[in-house]
């Protein structure tokens, strides 16, 4: 194996995990919600075997001769957020979830943040990202305070108007928060949430920036230490705090992420190109927009055809997700779901059904085995390679 292109369709889960009820997610099925839309058109994903996967909704759409190997992956870690999901894909299982703040952050945390930034905090409660700037954006501009809020995920989010606070200042405040929030209050991510416009027409900008904790050793570090390239496209660099990444590029949209991934396909390298496509989650899942989500999957599917055509001998494509975000449930939060896994390439036997597997981390084990770095029992490489 020379190159692996691993693409995460952020939030594209495929049905509730056995413990979903304890997370408030009983009945969640992102794939079912999205594929039911009249705007869903994904012939390439279907041909690869998306609807052949264990438990997939709309199994009547299953391919007669799927072109990929396929599996349903269960999340072994505690949690259902982006960081937890991606870290597990990279081989790190979290037994203890990141801390959550359903009632807002403790006074001591807020006071320390105010003291270190020199700015007051407003809000400090769980909130929708679009609603919070509508409700607090004008006060933020008038007072110079910072909007701090959280969600059902382990996040400390700071929103401020780019024009009045300044983007670099906002980033600096978030770096301060990241330095503070460790140990007991070590949230998974600190997120800068800039916005522009005037009341009541505020809009979040594309200049979001995530500040993750540095993960334990992942497959990215192992690849880097073994002399392989480890390229991050989109949020990957932020999710892993840069650890193990040899080269990275930011993206403006799903479409841009696919274009940049295909640009890397033109480069000569040996190793992993790891791509996150966040729009599914950010623009559609969290906003309960099933039709928008379906259109986004359809657009990805169209680009997928071009990407597959660019693959070289010795390349493998893997497509998966990090959690669910069912756009048809009452909740706007992530959902605790299985995720799909599709593996395709000239060296991959088509139609191999890997059934349901116990961890997202089976992907990491397979990647490491493909590059001869480490052989683990949970690798499925031998099951899918052409003999």
C-alpha positions as CSV (number, residue, x, y, z in Angstrom):
1,X,0.0,0.0,0.0
2,X,1.4,3.4,-1.0
3,X,-1.3,5.9,-0.1
4,X,-4.5,5.8,1.9
5,X,-7.1,8.6,1.6
6,X,-9.3,8.6,4.7
7,X,-12.4,10.8,4.4
8,X,-14.6,11.5,7.4
9,X,-18.2,12.6,6.5
10,X,-18.7,14.5,9.7
11,X,-21.8,13.3,11.6
12,X,-23.0,10.8,8.9
13,X,-24.0,8.1,11.5
14,X,-26.2,5.1,10.6
15,X,-28.3,4.1,13.5
16,X,-28.4,4.1,17.3
17,X,-25.8,2.3,19.3
18,X,-27.0,-0.1,22.0
19,X,-26.3,2.5,24.7
20,X,-27.9,5.4,22.7
21,X,-30.7,5.8,25.2
22,X,-28.3,6.7,28.0
23,X,-27.2,9.6,25.8
24,X,-30.7,10.7,25.0
25,X,-30.4,9.4,21.4
26,X,-32.8,6.4,21.2
27,X,-34.1,6.0,17.7
28,X,-31.4,8.3,16.0
29,X,-30.5,7.3,12.5
30,X,-28.8,10.0,10.5
31,X,-28.5,7.9,7.3
32,X,-32.2,7.0,7.4
33,X,-33.2,10.7,7.9
34,X,-31.0,11.9,5.1
35,X,-31.7,9.1,2.6
36,X,-35.4,9.6,3.0
37,X,-35.1,13.1,1.5
38,X,-36.2,13.5,-2.2
39,X,-32.9,15.5,-2.6
40,X,-30.8,12.4,-1.8
41,X,-28.9,11.1,-4.8
42,X,-25.8,9.1,-4.1
43,X,-25.3,6.5,-6.7
44,X,-21.5,6.2,-6.1
45,X,-21.9,5.6,-2.4
46,X,-24.6,3.0,-3.1
47,X,-22.4,1.3,-5.7
48,X,-19.6,1.1,-3.2
49,X,-21.9,-0.6,-0.7
50,X,-23.4,2.0,1.7
51,X,-26.8,0.3,1.8
52,X,-25.2,-3.2,2.0
53,X,-23.8,-2.4,5.5
54,X,-25.3,-4.2,8.5
55,X,-28.4,-2.4,9.7
56,X,-28.4,0.2,7.0
57,X,-31.8,1.9,6.4
58,X,-33.2,1.5,2.9
59,X,-31.5,-1.9,2.4
60,X,-33.6,-2.3,-0.7
61,X,-31.1,0.1,-2.3
62,X,-28.2,-2.4,-1.7
63,X,-25.9,-2.9,-4.6
64,X,-26.0,-6.3,-6.3
65,X,-22.2,-6.3,-6.7
66,X,-20.8,-3.7,-4.3
67,X,-17.5,-2.2,-5.4
68,X,-16.0,-1.7,-1.9
69,X,-15.4,-3.7,1.3
70,X,-17.8,-2.4,3.9
71,X,-18.6,-2.5,7.6
72,X,-20.6,-0.9,10.4
73,X,-18.4,0.4,13.2
74,X,-19.4,0.8,16.9
75,X,-17.9,3.5,19.0
76,X,-16.0,2.1,22.0
77,X,-15.2,5.4,23.6
78,X,-17.5,7.2,26.0
79,X,-18.9,10.2,24.3
80,X,-20.3,11.3,20.9
81,X,-18.4,14.4,19.9
82,X,-16.0,15.2,17.1
83,X,-12.8,14.9,19.1
84,X,-13.7,11.5,20.7
85,X,-14.8,10.1,17.3
86,X,-11.7,11.2,15.4
87,X,-9.3,10.2,18.2
88,X,-10.9,6.7,18.2
89,X,-10.6,6.5,14.4
90,X,-6.9,7.2,15.0
91,X,-6.7,4.5,17.6
92,X,-7.3,6.2,20.9
93,X,-10.2,4.9,23.0
94,X,-11.5,7.2,25.8
95,X,-12.9,5.4,28.7
96,X,-13.8,8.6,30.5
97,X,-15.8,11.2,28.5
98,X,-14.7,14.8,28.4
99,X,-16.5,17.0,30.9
100,X,-19.9,18.5,30.0
101,X,-21.5,21.7,31.4
102,X,-25.3,21.5,31.0
103,X,-25.6,24.4,33.5
104,X,-22.8,26.5,32.2
105,X,-19.2,26.8,33.4
106,X,-18.4,27.2,37.1
107,X,-17.9,30.8,38.4
108,X,-14.3,30.1,39.1
109,X,-13.6,29.2,35.5
110,X,-15.5,32.3,34.2
111,X,-13.8,34.6,36.7
112,X,-10.3,33.3,35.7
113,X,-11.1,33.7,32.0
114,X,-12.4,37.3,32.6
115,X,-9.3,38.2,34.6
116,X,-6.9,36.8,32.0
117,X,-8.6,38.4,29.0
118,X,-9.6,41.6,30.6
119,X,-13.1,41.2,29.2
120,X,-16.5,40.4,30.8
121,X,-18.3,37.2,29.9
122,X,-22.0,37.1,28.9
123,X,-24.4,34.1,28.4
124,X,-22.4,31.1,29.9
125,X,-25.0,28.5,29.2
126,X,-25.7,25.8,26.5
127,X,-26.9,27.5,23.4
128,X,-27.4,27.1,19.7
129,X,-24.6,28.8,17.8
130,X,-26.9,30.8,15.6
131,X,-29.4,31.7,18.3
132,X,-26.7,32.8,20.7
133,X,-25.4,35.6,18.4
134,X,-29.0,36.7,17.7
135,X,-29.7,36.9,21.4
136,X,-26.4,38.3,22.7
137,X,-24.6,39.7,19.6
138,X,-25.8,43.3,20.0
139,X,-24.8,43.3,23.7
140,X,-21.5,41.8,22.8
141,X,-20.8,44.7,20.4
142,X,-22.0,47.4,22.7
143,X,-20.2,46.2,25.8
144,X,-17.1,44.5,24.4
145,X,-17.9,41.4,26.4
146,X,-17.3,37.9,25.1
147,X,-20.1,35.5,24.5
148,X,-19.2,32.2,26.1
149,X,-21.4,29.2,25.6
150,X,-21.4,25.4,25.4
151,X,-23.5,22.6,24.0
152,X,-24.3,19.0,24.6
153,X,-20.6,18.4,23.6
154,X,-17.5,19.1,25.7
155,X,-16.9,22.6,24.2
156,X,-16.0,26.1,25.5
157,X,-17.1,28.3,22.7
158,X,-16.3,32.0,22.4
159,X,-18.2,34.2,20.0
160,X,-17.3,37.8,19.1
161,X,-17.8,40.2,16.2
162,X,-14.8,40.2,13.9
163,X,-15.1,43.9,13.2
164,X,-15.4,45.1,16.8
165,X,-13.2,42.6,18.6
166,X,-10.8,41.5,15.9
167,X,-10.1,38.0,14.7
168,X,-6.6,37.7,16.1
169,X,-7.8,39.0,19.5
170,X,-10.6,36.3,19.5
171,X,-8.0,33.7,18.7
172,X,-5.7,34.9,21.4
173,X,-8.6,34.7,24.0
174,X,-9.3,31.2,22.9
175,X,-5.7,30.2,23.3
176,X,-5.9,31.6,26.8
177,X,-9.0,29.5,27.5
178,X,-7.2,26.4,26.1
179,X,-4.3,26.9,28.4
180,X,-6.7,27.3,31.4
181,X,-9.0,24.4,30.6
182,X,-7.0,21.3,31.5
183,X,-7.4,18.6,34.2
184,X,-10.8,18.7,35.9
185,X,-12.1,21.2,33.3
186,X,-10.2,19.8,30.3
187,X,-12.9,20.3,27.7
188,X,-12.5,18.5,24.4
189,X,-12.3,21.7,22.4
190,X,-12.2,25.4,22.8
191,X,-13.8,27.0,19.7
192,X,-13.5,30.5,18.3
193,X,-16.9,31.5,16.8
194,X,-16.5,34.8,14.9
195,X,-19.5,36.5,13.3
196,X,-20.2,39.6,11.2
197,X,-23.2,41.8,10.3
198,X,-25.5,44.0,12.2
199,X,-28.5,43.1,14.3
200,X,-30.7,41.2,13.6
201,X,-28.8,39.9,10.6
202,X,-25.6,38.4,12.3
203,X,-24.0,35.5,10.5
204,X,-21.2,33.2,11.6
205,X,-18.1,33.4,9.4
206,X,-15.8,30.7,8.0
207,X,-13.0,31.8,10.4
208,X,-13.9,29.4,13.1
209,X,-10.9,27.8,14.8
210,X,-10.8,24.8,17.1
211,X,-8.3,24.3,19.9
212,X,-8.2,20.7,21.0
213,X,-6.3,19.0,23.8
214,X,-3.2,17.2,22.6
215,X,-4.2,13.5,22.2
216,X,-2.2,10.5,23.5
217,X,-0.2,8.8,20.8
218,X,-2.3,8.1,17.7
219,X,-1.7,6.4,14.4
220,X,-0.7,9.8,13.1
221,X,2.3,9.9,15.4
222,X,3.2,6.3,14.5
223,X,3.1,7.2,10.8
224,X,5.1,10.3,11.3
225,X,7.7,8.5,13.4
226,X,8.0,5.8,10.8
227,X,8.8,8.3,8.1
228,X,5.4,8.4,6.3
229,X,3.5,11.5,5.3
230,X,0.5,12.3,7.4
231,X,-1.5,15.0,5.6
232,X,-4.5,16.7,7.3
233,X,-7.3,18.3,5.2
234,X,-9.9,20.6,6.9
235,X,-10.3,20.3,10.7
236,X,-7.9,17.4,11.1
237,X,-5.0,19.6,12.2
238,X,-7.2,21.3,14.9
239,X,-8.8,18.0,16.1
240,X,-5.4,16.5,16.8
241,X,-3.8,19.8,17.9
242,X,-1.3,19.3,15.1
243,X,0.2,16.2,16.7
244,X,1.5,13.8,14.1
245,X,0.6,15.9,11.2
246,X,3.4,16.5,8.6
247,X,1.4,18.8,6.3
248,X,-2.0,20.4,6.5
249,X,-4.4,22.7,4.7
250,X,-7.6,24.4,5.8
251,X,-10.8,24.2,3.8
252,X,-13.8,26.6,3.2
253,X,-16.4,24.0,2.5
254,X,-17.0,20.3,1.8
255,X,-16.5,21.0,-1.9
256,X,-13.2,22.7,-1.2
257,X,-12.2,19.8,1.0
258,X,-12.7,17.4,-1.8
259,X,-10.8,19.6,-4.3
260,X,-7.9,19.9,-1.9
261,X,-7.9,16.2,-1.3
262,X,-7.8,15.6,-5.1
263,X,-4.9,18.1,-5.3
264,X,-2.9,16.0,-2.9
265,X,-3.7,13.0,-5.0
266,X,-1.6,14.6,-7.7
267,X,1.4,14.7,-5.3
268,X,3.9,11.9,-4.9
269,X,3.9,10.8,-1.3
270,X,3.7,7.7,0.7
271,X,1.4,7.7,3.7
272,X,-2.0,9.0,4.8
273,X,-4.2,11.9,3.6
274,X,-6.9,12.4,6.3
275,X,-9.8,14.6,5.4
276,X,-12.7,16.0,7.4
277,X,-15.8,17.3,5.7
278,X,-17.6,19.3,8.4
279,X,-20.5,20.9,6.5
280,X,-22.7,17.9,7.0
281,X,-22.6,18.4,10.7
282,X,-22.1,22.2,11.0
283,X,-24.6,23.4,8.4
284,X,-27.2,20.7,8.3
285,X,-27.2,18.2,11.2
286,X,-27.1,20.8,13.9
287,X,-29.7,22.9,12.1
288,X,-32.1,19.9,11.6
289,X,-32.0,20.4,7.9
290,X,-32.5,17.0,6.4
291,X,-33.0,18.2,2.9
292,X,-29.8,20.4,3.1
293,X,-27.9,17.4,4.4
294,X,-29.2,15.2,1.6
295,X,-28.2,17.8,-1.0
296,X,-24.7,18.0,0.6
297,X,-24.3,14.2,0.4
298,X,-25.4,14.3,-3.2
299,X,-22.8,17.0,-4.0
300,X,-20.1,14.9,-2.2
301,X,-21.2,11.9,-4.2
302,X,-20.8,13.7,-7.5
303,X,-17.2,14.8,-6.5
304,X,-16.5,11.2,-5.3
305,X,-16.7,10.0,-8.9
306,X,-13.9,12.4,-9.9
307,X,-11.8,11.4,-6.9
308,X,-12.1,7.7,-7.6
309,X,-11.0,8.4,-11.2
310,X,-7.8,10.0,-9.9
311,X,-6.8,7.0,-7.8
312,X,-3.5,5.4,-8.6
313,X,-2.3,1.8,-8.3
314,X,-1.5,1.2,-4.7
315,X,-4.1,3.7,-3.4
316,X,-6.9,2.9,-1.0
317,X,-9.9,5.1,-0.2
318,X,-11.7,4.8,3.1
319,X,-14.9,6.6,3.9
320,X,-16.3,6.8,7.4
321,X,-17.9,9.1,10.0
322,X,-17.2,10.2,13.6
323,X,-20.7,10.2,15.2
324,X,-24.3,11.0,14.2
325,X,-26.3,14.2,14.1
326,X,-29.8,13.1,13.1
327,X,-31.5,16.1,11.4
328,X,-35.0,14.7,12.1
329,X,-34.9,14.4,15.8
330,X,-36.0,17.2,18.2
331,X,-32.4,17.6,19.4
332,X,-29.9,19.7,17.4
333,X,-27.0,17.9,19.1
334,X,-24.8,15.0,18.1
335,X,-26.3,11.5,18.3
336,X,-24.7,8.3,19.6
337,X,-24.6,6.1,16.4
338,X,-22.8,3.5,14.5
339,X,-20.8,4.8,11.5
340,X,-20.3,3.3,8.1
341,X,-16.9,2.3,6.7
342,X,-16.3,1.8,3.0
343,X,-12.8,0.7,1.7
344,X,-12.1,0.8,-2.0
345,X,-9.1,0.5,-4.3
346,X,-7.3,-1.8,-6.8
347,X,-5.9,-3.9,-3.9
348,X,-9.2,-4.2,-2.1
349,X,-11.5,-7.1,-2.8
350,X,-15.0,-5.8,-3.7
351,X,-18.0,-6.9,-1.8
352,X,-16.3,-8.1,1.4
353,X,-18.9,-7.7,4.2
354,X,-17.0,-7.1,7.5
355,X,-20.3,-7.0,9.4
356,X,-20.4,-5.0,12.6
357,X,-17.1,-4.3,14.3
358,X,-16.4,-3.2,17.8
359,X,-14.5,0.1,17.4
360,X,-13.8,3.0,15.1
361,X,-10.2,2.1,16.0
362,X,-10.2,-0.8,13.6
363,X,-9.5,1.8,10.9
364,X,-6.3,2.8,12.7
365,X,-5.2,-0.8,13.1
366,X,-5.8,-1.4,9.4
367,X,-3.9,1.7,8.3
368,X,-0.9,0.8,10.4
369,X,-0.9,-2.7,9.1
370,X,-1.1,-1.5,5.5
371,X,2.1,0.5,6.0
372,X,3.8,-2.4,7.9
373,X,4.1,-0.4,11.1
374,X,2.1,-2.6,13.5
375,X,-0.1,-5.7,13.3
376,X,-3.1,-5.7,15.7
377,X,-5.9,-8.2,16.0
378,X,-8.5,-5.6,15.1
379,X,-7.0,-4.8,11.7
380,X,-9.2,-5.9,8.8
381,X,-6.5,-5.5,6.2
382,X,-6.1,-9.3,5.6
383,X,-9.8,-9.6,5.2
384,X,-10.1,-7.1,2.4
385,X,-6.8,-7.4,0.4
386,X,-6.8,-9.2,-3.0
387,X,-5.1,-12.5,-2.4
